[in-house]
Amino acid sequence: MPRRLQGTIPVVLLLCGCSPESASPVKANTTSSATASSSASSAPSASATAKPTKCDPECAAIERCEAGTCKPACPDGEVYVPATGEAGFALPHGDDPKAGSHQVVLTKPFCMDATEVTVEAYAECVKAGACEEPRTWGLYINYPKQPRHPVNKVHWEHAKAYCEYRKQSLPTEAEWYWAAAGGDGHAYAWGDETPTCKHADFAPGEITSPSGNDGCHGGGTSEVGAHPDGDRVTPYGRIHDLSGNVWEWCLDNFIKLTGEAATDPHVVTATNGAHVVRGGGWNRSSRGIRVDYRGGAAVDYQVPGLGFRCVRH
């Protein structure tokens, strides 16, 4: 990737229940009365069997209430990511253990796109007049001829406009990392196993140049979801290509992280400044595709190894 993509900064830095009506007294023989009495005494009361129909606290917009419990209700093609809970997780300030981390709490669940946004999906937005075409000249262009590849050569405003068209948003840096790592500190989306070309599209050998033919399959991207061994596997579904294929734009500005704990952080100092990119691309090394590696790019950056995915709240 050209020089304007910055590397990690080693600083101290995903029914209501109804009561039964009272029975009218009737004449009955002793046997039938005894039987009725026995049945009545053994039957559970309505109050014991009634199930709550409301959830408290109220469910998020991406959830549904079932028997008093909030359940995931993400649209097809999206994967549910729960809130962190009160303890939160440690957000690393870079891939160097000495860089430090700070504690982050995400109070709301979200749905994340299972794949990077594809050319065919982005083309629908262009056709609707809500998105501009990405750059269509230069090397390794995906739009419009490779429908199942991630749309690339899109700048931050392109990505933001598409997500908003879909009534979604770009993920914050904290949301992206929580979805990719789950707070357990593993190095890659799939865990800590050494990356191979079965896991991701990246540069497994020596990188000859940021735009060279260094990916697992030569120059350029792979179709989304082509490396299932590298999926982020969760109880709610599989998220593809969080490590490798294309870098992914985040909502936040790329700035030095502090060590202060934060709740639902969204860091924006200037919309026209550099923004965070995460996940690495096909022309990056195994270090670049680590989930704790931070990159940043100018807001108007458009290159072959840069794309995005969206989240829904």
KEKE-3310 file (N, C-alpha, C; in steps of 0.2 Angstrom, whole numbers, plus 5000, padded with zeros to 4 digits):
npx = (5004:5003:5013:5005:4997:4998:5007:5006:5005:5016:5011:5005:4992:4925:4761:4751:4746:4731:4720:4711:4693:4682:4674:4657:4647:4642:4632:4639:4645:4653:4665:4668:4670:4681:4690:4691:4695:4708:4714:4714:4722:4734:4737:4747:4747:4740:4748:4760:4764:4763:4772:4783:4780:4786:4802:4814:4829:4823:4824:4837:4836:4840:4837:4825:4811:4809:4799:4802:4816:4829:4833:4845:4842:4847:4848:4849:4865:4872:4880:4877:4884:4887:4885:4898:4897:4899:4912:4920:4933:4951:4958:4970:4984:4992:5001:5013:5017:5022:5016:5004:4987:4970:4955:4939:4921:4907:4891:4880:4873:4878:4875:4886:4892:4894:4903:4916:4911:4904:4908:4896:4886:4889:4887:4874:4870:4876:4868:4856:4859:4864:4877:4894:4904:4918:4936:4941:4952:4969:4979:4973:4959:4943:4929:4919:4919:4921:4911:4909:4920:4928:4923:4935:4947:4940:4936:4935:4923:4916:4914:4907:4895:4889:4886:4877:4867:4862:4856:4865:4881:4899:4910:4915:4932:4934:4922:4926:4937:4932:4923:4932:4941:4936:4939:4948:4961:4968:4979:4975:4960:4955:4962:4977:4985:4998:4998:4992:4990:4978:4971:4970:4970:4985:5002:5013:5026:5042:5039:5038:5034:5023:5012:5014:5014:5011:5002:4993:4987:4994:4993:4981:4964:4954:4939:4926:4925:4933:4942:4939:4945:4951:4940:4932:4924:4909:4897:4886:4887:4898:4911:4919:4936:4941:4954:4966:4964:4957:4961:4950:4940:4937:4926:4932:4944:4961:4971:4983:4981:4975:4978:4966:4951:4936:4919:4909:4917:4919:4929:4931:4939:4941:4933:4938:4951:4964:4959:4955:4961:4959:4964:4972:4978:4978:4991:4999:5010:5011:5011:5004:4991:4987:4974:4976:4984:4986:4981:4982:4974:4973:4958:4954:4960:4962:4965:4971:4971:4961:4946:4930:4917:4901:4891:4877:4865)
npy = (4994:5012:5025:5033:5026:5024:5015:5005:5014:5014:5017:5021:5015:4969:4943:4939:4932:4924:4923:4909:4907:4907:4891:4887:4881:4864:4849:4834:4817:4808:4801:4808:4820:4819:4815:4827:4836:4831:4832:4846:4850:4845:4851:4864:4881:4895:4906:4901:4895:4905:4915:4928:4942:4954:4962:4966:4974:4984:4977:4979:4987:4978:4966:4954:4951:4936:4927:4934:4936:4944:4941:4938:4947:4949:4955:4944:4940:4947:4947:4944:4954:4954:4965:4971:4969:4974:4973:4975:4976:4974:4986:4985:4996:4994:4982:4979:4972:4981:4993:4995:4996:5000:5000:4996:4998:4992:4996:4992:4980:4975:4972:4965:4966:4951:4949:4958:4973:4970:4971:4970:4973:4986:4992:4992:5003:5013:5013:5017:5030:5034:5033:5036:5031:5021:5023:5019:5017:5011:4999:4982:4984:4981:4985:4988:4974:4962:4955:4947:4950:4961:4978:4990:5003:5013:5028:5036:5043:5038:5025:5028:5034:5023:5014:5022:5023:5010:5011:5009:5009:5014:5004:5008:5010:5003:4994:4987:4980:4973:4964:4957:4951:4948:4951:4942:4943:4936:4934:4935:4935:4922:4916:4911:4904:4902:4912:4906:4903:4897:4903:4917:4930:4937:4944:4931:4930:4939:4956:4964:4977:4990:4989:4977:4961:4952:4945:4930:4924:4930:4947:4958:4956:4943:4933:4937:4928:4917:4911:4901:4895:4905:4912:4922:4914:4914:4912:4916:4916:4916:4927:4934:4936:4946:4947:4951:4952:4965:4981:4989:5002:5012:5021:5031:5044:5043:5044:5047:5035:5036:5031:5030:5024:5020:5022:5016:5022:5034:5042:5057:5069:5077:5076:5077:5072:5060:5043:5028:5012:4995:4977:4974:4970:4961:4963:4964:4960:4946:4952:4964:4960:4956:4957:4967:4976:4993:5004:5019:5031:5044:5053:5054:5043:5031:5015:4999:4989:4992:4993:4990:4987:4986:4991:4987:4996)
npz = (5000:4997:5003:5011:5020:5036:5048:5063:5079:5091:5105:5122:5120:5103:5130:5139:5155:5159:5173:5178:5177:5191:5196:5194:5207:5207:5207:5211:5211:5224:5219:5207:5211:5220:5210:5202:5212:5215:5202:5201:5211:5208:5196:5189:5194:5185:5186:5189:5177:5167:5155:5154:5143:5140:5139:5151:5154:5140:5124:5111:5095:5086:5091:5097:5107:5117:5126:5138:5136:5128:5111:5097:5082:5069:5052:5037:5031:5041:5056:5073:5087:5103:5117:5128:5142:5159:5163:5152:5139:5135:5125:5114:5111:5100:5090:5097:5112:5122:5120:5127:5133:5135:5145:5138:5137:5129:5128:5120:5109:5092:5074:5063:5046:5038:5028:5019:5010:4995:4977:4969:4979:4982:4969:4968:4976:4969:4958:4963:4965:4977:4980:4975:4961:4964:4962:4946:4938:4935:4944:4948:4949:4955:4954:4940:4937:4945:4954:4966:4973:4986:4986:4981:4981:4987:4995:5012:5013:5003:5008:5020:5015:5009:5019:5026:5017:5018:5030:5040:5048:5048:5057:5074:5080:5091:5091:5080:5084:5095:5089:5081:5089:5101:5114:5120:5117:5106:5092:5078:5067:5068:5078:5087:5078:5067:5052:5036:5018:5018:5028:5025:5013:5010:5011:5011:5010:5008:5006:4991:4986:4991:4983:4975:4967:4978:4986:4992:4981:4970:4963:4969:4976:4984:4981:4993:5008:5004:5012:5023:5034:5041:5046:5058:5071:5080:5093:5086:5072:5058:5054:5040:5033:5042:5045:5033:5015:5011:5019:5031:5033:5047:5058:5067:5069:5066:5078:5092:5105:5122:5139:5146:5152:5143:5138:5126:5115:5102:5092:5085:5078:5067:5053:5040:5042:5045:5045:5055:5049:5048:5050:5039:5022:5006:5001:5012:5026:5038:5050:5048:5046:5059:5072:5081:5076:5071:5059:5048:5037:5025:5023:5009:5003:4991:4986:4980:4990:5000:5008:5015:5028:5036:5051:5061:5072)
capx = (5000:5007:5016:5000:4994:5002:5008:5004:5008:5018:5010:5001:4986:4920:4757:4749:4743:4724:4718:4705:4687:4680:4669:4651:4646:4638:4631:4643:4646:4660:4671:4670:4672:4688:4695:4692:4699:4714:4717:4715:4728:4740:4738:4751:4743:4741:4753:4766:4766:4763:4778:4783:4780:4790:4809:4816:4828:4820:4828:4839:4833:4843:4835:4818:4810:4806:4798:4806:4823:4831:4837:4848:4838:4851:4846:4853:4871:4875:4881:4876:4890:4884:4888:4904:4896:4902:4920:4923:4939:4957:4959:4978:4987:4996:5003:5019:5015:5024:5012:4999:4980:4965:4949:4933:4915:4902:4885:4875:4875:4877:4876:4892:4892:4898:4909:4917:4906:4906:4907:4889:4882:4891:4884:4867:4870:4878:4863:4851:4861:4866:4884:4898:4908:4925:4941:4941:4958:4975:4980:4969:4952:4937:4923:4913:4919:4922:4905:4910:4926:4927:4924:4941:4948:4935:4939:4931:4917:4912:4912:4902:4889:4886:4883:4871:4862:4860:4854:4870:4887:4905:4911:4921:4938:4932:4918:4929:4942:4928:4921:4937:4945:4931:4942:4953:4968:4971:4982:4972:4953:4954:4965:4984:4988:5002:4994:4994:4985:4971:4968:4969:4974:4990:5009:5016:5034:5044:5035:5043:5032:5016:5007:5017:5010:5013:4996:4993:4985:4996:4991:4974:4960:4951:4932:4924:4924:4936:4947:4935:4950:4952:4934:4930:4919:4906:4891:4880:4889:4905:4913:4924:4941:4943:4962:4968:4960:4957:4960:4944:4939:4933:4923:4936:4950:4968:4975:4986:4976:4977:4977:4960:4945:4931:4913:4906:4921:4919:4934:4931:4942:4941:4930:4943:4958:4966:4954:4958:4960:4960:4963:4977:4976:4982:4998:5002:5013:5007:5010:4999:4984:4985:4969:4978:4988:4983:4984:4978:4974:4969:4951:4953:4964:4959:4970:4968:4970:4957:4938:4926:4911:4897:4888:4870:4864)
capy = (5000:5018:5028:5037:5022:5024:5009:5005:5018:5010:5021:5018:5016:4967:4937:4940:4926:4925:4919:4905:4909:4902:4887:4887:4875:4859:4843:4828:4811:4808:4799:4813:4826:4818:4816:4834:4839:4828:4835:4853:4851:4843:4855:4870:4887:4899:4911:4897:4893:4911:4917:4936:4944:4960:4961:4972:4980:4983:4975:4984:4987:4972:4960:4952:4948:4930:4924:4939:4936:4947:4937:4942:4947:4953:4953:4940:4943:4951:4943:4948:4954:4956:4970:4968:4968:4979:4972:4977:4972:4978:4988:4986:5002:4992:4975:4978:4972:4987:4998:4996:4996:5004:4996:4999:4995:4993:4995:4990:4975:4977:4967:4966:4962:4944:4950:4965:4975:4967:4975:4969:4977:4993:4994:4993:5009:5018:5013:5020:5037:5036:5032:5038:5026:5021:5024:5014:5016:5009:4991:4978:4987:4976:4988:4984:4968:4957:4956:4944:4953:4967:4984:4993:5010:5018:5033:5035:5046:5033:5020:5031:5035:5017:5012:5026:5021:5004:5012:5006:5014:5011:5002:5012:5006:4998:4989:4982:4975:4968:4959:4953:4948:4946:4952:4937:4944:4932:4938:4935:4934:4915:4914:4912:4899:4905:4912:4903:4906:4894:4908:4924:4933:4942:4942:4927:4930:4946:4961:4968:4984:4990:4987:4972:4955:4949:4941:4923:4922:4935:4953:4959:4953:4936:4934:4937:4922:4912:4908:4899:4893:4911:4915:4923:4910:4916:4908:4919:4915:4917:4934:4932:4941:4951:4947:4951:4953:4972:4985:4991:5009:5013:5028:5035:5047:5040:5048:5043:5033:5037:5025:5031:5019:5023:5018:5017:5027:5036:5047:5061:5076:5081:5072:5077:5070:5053:5038:5021:5006:4989:4971:4972:4968:4956:4965:4966:4954:4943:4957:4969:4957:4955:4961:4972:4981:4999:5008:5025:5033:5050:5053:5053:5038:5026:5010:4992:4985:4996:4992:4992:4983:4990:4988:4990:4996)
capz = (5000:4996:5010:5015:5025:5042:5052:5070:5083:5097:5111:5127:5116:5089:5131:5146:5157:5162:5178:5177:5180:5196:5193:5197:5211:5204:5211:5208:5215:5228:5215:5202:5215:5222:5205:5200:5217:5214:5196:5202:5216:5204:5190:5190:5193:5179:5188:5189:5170:5163:5153:5152:5136:5139:5141:5155:5151:5133:5119:5106:5089:5082:5095:5098:5114:5117:5133:5142:5135:5121:5106:5091:5076:5063:5045:5033:5029:5046:5062:5080:5091:5110:5121:5132:5149:5163:5163:5145:5136:5134:5118:5113:5107:5094:5091:5102:5119:5126:5118:5132:5131:5139:5145:5134:5138:5124:5131:5116:5104:5085:5069:5058:5040:5038:5023:5017:5006:4988:4971:4967:4983:4981:4963:4969:4979:4964:4953:4967:4965:4984:4981:4969:4959:4966:4957:4941:4934:4939:4945:4953:4950:4956:4951:4941:4934:4949:4958:4973:4977:4990:4982:4983:4979:4990:5001:5018:5012:4999:5013:5025:5012:5007:5025:5028:5012:5020:5037:5044:5050:5048:5064:5077:5080:5097:5089:5075:5087:5099:5084:5078:5094:5107:5121:5123:5116:5101:5087:5072:5068:5069:5084:5087:5074:5062:5046:5030:5013:5020:5033:5023:5007:5013:5008:5016:5010:5008:5002:4986:4986:4994:4977:4971:4966:4984:4989:4991:4974:4965:4965:4970:4981:4983:4983:5000:5011:5001:5016:5029:5040:5044:5049:5066:5073:5086:5094:5082:5065:5055:5050:5035:5031:5046:5044:5026:5009:5011:5025:5032:5036:5053:5059:5071:5067:5068:5083:5098:5110:5128:5143:5149:5151:5139:5137:5119:5112:5095:5092:5079:5079:5061:5048:5034:5044:5044:5049:5056:5045:5052:5047:5034:5015:5002:5000:5019:5029:5043:5055:5046:5047:5066:5074:5086:5072:5069:5053:5047:5030:5024:5021:5002:5001:4987:4984:4978:4996:5005:5007:5021:5030:5040:5056:5062:5079)
cpx = (5004:5008:5010:4996:4999:5002:5005:5008:5010:5017:5006:4994:4979:4908:4754:4746:4736:4723:4711:4699:4685:4674:4663:4650:4641:4637:4635:4643:4652:4666:4673:4673:4679:4692:4696:4696:4706:4718:4718:4721:4734:4742:4742:4746:4745:4747:4760:4769:4766:4770:4778:4783:4784:4797:4811:4824:4825:4825:4831:4835:4834:4841:4827:4817:4806:4805:4802:4813:4825:4836:4839:4843:4841:4848:4851:4859:4875:4875:4881:4882:4887:4888:4894:4902:4900:4909:4923:4929:4945:4958:4967:4979:4991:4998:5009:5016:5017:5020:5006:4992:4976:4959:4943:4927:4910:4895:4879:4878:4875:4877:4882:4891:4897:4904:4910:4912:4908:4905:4899:4884:4883:4887:4877:4866:4871:4872:4857:4853:4863:4874:4888:4902:4915:4929:4941:4947:4964:4975:4975:4962:4947:4931:4924:4913:4920:4917:4906:4916:4924:4928:4930:4942:4942:4938:4934:4924:4912:4909:4906:4895:4885:4883:4877:4865:4858:4857:4859:4876:4893:4906:4916:4926:4937:4928:4921:4933:4938:4925:4926:4941:4941:4934:4947:4960:4972:4974:4979:4964:4951:4957:4973:4988:4992:4998:4997:4989:4979:4967:4965:4972:4979:4997:5013:5024:5036:5040:5039:5041:5025:5010:5009:5012:5012:5008:4997:4991:4988:4993:4983:4970:4957:4943:4931:4923:4927:4941:4943:4939:4951:4946:4935:4924:4916:4900:4885:4882:4896:4906:4919:4929:4942:4951:4963:4963:4960:4957:4953:4943:4935:4931:4927:4942:4956:4972:4978:4981:4979:4976:4970:4954:4940:4925:4910:4910:4920:4923:4934:4934:4941:4938:4935:4950:4959:4961:4958:4956:4962:4960:4968:4974:4980:4989:5001:5005:5008:5006:5005:4992:4982:4979:4970:4983:4984:4986:4979:4979:4970:4962:4949:4957:4960:4964:4967:4967:4966:4950:4935:4920:4907:4894:4881:4869:4857)
cpy = (5006:5020:5031:5033:5021:5017:5010:5011:5015:5015:5018:5020:5017:4962:4937:4933:4928:4921:4915:4908:4904:4898:4887:4880:4870:4853:4837:4823:4812:4806:4805:4819:4825:4818:4823:4837:4837:4831:4842:4854:4849:4847:4862:4876:4891:4904:4908:4896:4899:4913:4925:4937:4950:4958:4967:4970:4979:4981:4980:4983:4981:4966:4960:4950:4942:4927:4928:4939:4939:4942:4940:4941:4951:4951:4948:4943:4947:4946:4947:4948:4957:4962:4967:4966:4973:4979:4975:4973:4977:4980:4989:4993:5000:4985:4974:4978:4977:4993:5000:4995:5000:5000:5000:4995:4997:4991:4992:4985:4978:4971:4969:4963:4956:4945:4957:4967:4973:4973:4976:4973:4984:4996:4995:5001:5015:5018:5017:5028:5039:5036:5034:5032:5026:5022:5018:5014:5014:5001:4989:4981:4981:4979:4990:4977:4961:4957:4953:4946:4959:4973:4987:5000:5014:5022:5032:5038:5041:5027:5022:5031:5028:5014:5015:5024:5014:5004:5008:5011:5010:5009:5007:5007:5001:4993:4984:4977:4970:4962:4954:4949:4945:4947:4947:4937:4940:4937:4940:4933:4926:4912:4915:4908:4903:4906:4909:4905:4902:4899:4914:4925:4938:4940:4938:4927:4937:4950:4965:4975:4984:4988:4982:4966:4950:4945:4934:4920:4927:4942:4954:4955:4946:4938:4933:4930:4916:4909:4906:4897:4899:4915:4917:4919:4912:4911:4910:4918:4916:4924:4932:4938:4947:4952:4946:4953:4961:4975:4987:4997:5008:5020:5033:5038:5043:5044:5044:5041:5034:5031:5026:5026:5023:5019:5021:5023:5028:5042:5051:5068:5080:5075:5071:5075:5063:5049:5031:5016:5000:4982:4969:4970:4963:4957:4967:4959:4951:4947:4962:4966:4955:4960:4967:4977:4987:5002:5014:5027:5040:5049:5051:5047:5032:5021:5003:4988:4988:4995:4994:4987:4988:4987:4991:4990:4996)
cpz = (5000:5003:5014:5020:5030:5045:5059:5074:5090:5103:5116:5124:5121:5097:5138:5148:5160:5167:5176:5180:5186:5194:5197:5201:5207:5208:5208:5213:5218:5223:5210:5205:5217:5216:5202:5205:5216:5208:5197:5206:5213:5199:5192:5189:5187:5180:5188:5182:5165:5161:5152:5145:5135:5142:5145:5157:5143:5129:5114:5100:5085:5086:5095:5104:5114:5124:5138:5141:5128:5117:5100:5085:5070:5057:5042:5031:5035:5052:5069:5084:5098:5113:5126:5139:5153:5163:5157:5143:5136:5127:5117:5109:5101:5095:5095:5109:5124:5125:5123:5129:5136:5139:5142:5136:5132:5127:5127:5111:5097:5081:5064:5052:5040:5033:5022:5011:4999:4983:4969:4972:4983:4974:4963:4972:4974:4959:4956:4967:4972:4985:4974:4967:4962:4960:4952:4936:4939:4940:4949:4954:4950:4953:4944:4939:4939:4955:4965:4976:4981:4985:4985:4980:4981:4995:5007:5017:5008:5004:5018:5022:5010:5014:5027:5023:5015:5027:5042:5046:5049:5056:5067:5078:5086:5095:5084:5079:5092:5095:5082:5083:5100:5114:5124:5121:5110:5095:5080:5073:5070:5076:5084:5082:5068:5055:5040:5024:5014:5024:5030:5017:5010:5009:5013:5016:5011:5003:4998:4986:4989:4989:4973:4971:4972:4988:4988:4984:4969:4967:4965:4975:4979:4984:4990:5002:5008:5005:5023:5035:5044:5047:5056:5067:5079:5087:5089:5075:5064:5052:5046:5034:5035:5046:5036:5021:5008:5018:5025:5036:5042:5054:5062:5067:5070:5072:5088:5103:5117:5133:5147:5147:5147:5138:5130:5115:5104:5095:5085:5081:5073:5056:5041:5036:5042:5048:5050:5051:5049:5047:5041:5027:5012:5001:5007:5022:5035:5049:5054:5046:5054:5067:5078:5082:5070:5063:5052:5040:5030:5021:5014:4999:4997:4984:4983:4985:5002:5003:5014:5022:5035:5046:5057:5069:5080)
residu = (MET:PRO:ARG:ARG:LEU:GLN:GLY:THR:ILE:PRO:VAL:VAL:LEU:LEU:LEU:CYS:GLY:CYS:SER:PRO:GLU:SER:ALA:SER:PRO:VAL:LYS:ALA:ASN:THR:THR:SER:SER:ALA:THR:ALA:SER:SER:SER:ALA:SER:SER:ALA:PRO:SER:ALA:SER:ALA:THR:ALA:LYS:PRO:THR:LYS:CYS:ASP:PRO:GLU:CYS:ALA:ALA:ILE:GLU:ARG:CYS:GLU:ALA:GLY:THR:CYS:LYS:PRO:ALA:CYS:PRO:ASP:GLY:GLU:VAL:TYR:VAL:PRO:ALA:THR:GLY:GLU:ALA:GLY:PHE:ALA:LEU:PRO:HIS:GLY:ASP:ASP:PRO:LYS:ALA:GLY:SER:HIS:GLN:VAL:VAL:LEU:THR:LYS:PRO:PHE:CYS:MET:ASP:ALA:THR:GLU:VAL:THR:VAL:GLU:ALA:TYR:ALA:GLU:CYS:VAL:LYS:ALA:GLY:ALA:CYS:GLU:GLU:PRO:ARG:THR:TRP:GLY:LEU:TYR:ILE:ASN:TYR:PRO:LYS:GLN:PRO:ARG:HIS:PRO:VAL:ASN:LYS:VAL:HIS:TRP:GLU:HIS:ALA:LYS:ALA:TYR:CYS:GLU:TYR:ARG:LYS:GLN:SER:LEU:PRO:THR:GLU:ALA:GLU:TRP:TYR:TRP:ALA:ALA:ALA:GLY:GLY:ASP:GLY:HIS:ALA:TYR:ALA:TRP:GLY:ASP:GLU:THR:PRO:THR:CYS:LYS:HIS:ALA:ASP:PHE:ALA:PRO:GLY:GLU:ILE:THR:SER:PRO:SER:GLY:ASN:ASP:GLY:CYS:HIS:GLY:GLY:GLY:THR:SER:GLU:VAL:GLY:ALA:HIS:PRO:ASP:GLY:ASP:ARG:VAL:THR:PRO:TYR:GLY:ARG:ILE:HIS:ASP:LEU:SER:GLY:ASN:VAL:TRP:GLU:TRP:CYS:LEU:ASP:ASN:PHE:ILE:LYS:LEU:THR:GLY:GLU:ALA:ALA:THR:ASP:PRO:HIS:VAL:VAL:THR:ALA:THR:ASN:GLY:ALA:HIS:VAL:VAL:ARG:GLY:GLY:GLY:TRP:ASN:ARG:SER:SER:ARG:GLY:ILE:ARG:VAL:ASP:TYR:ARG:GLY:GLY:ALA:ALA:VAL:ASP:TYR:GLN:VAL:PRO:GLY:LEU:GLY:PHE:ARG:CYS:VAL:ARG:HIS)
# end
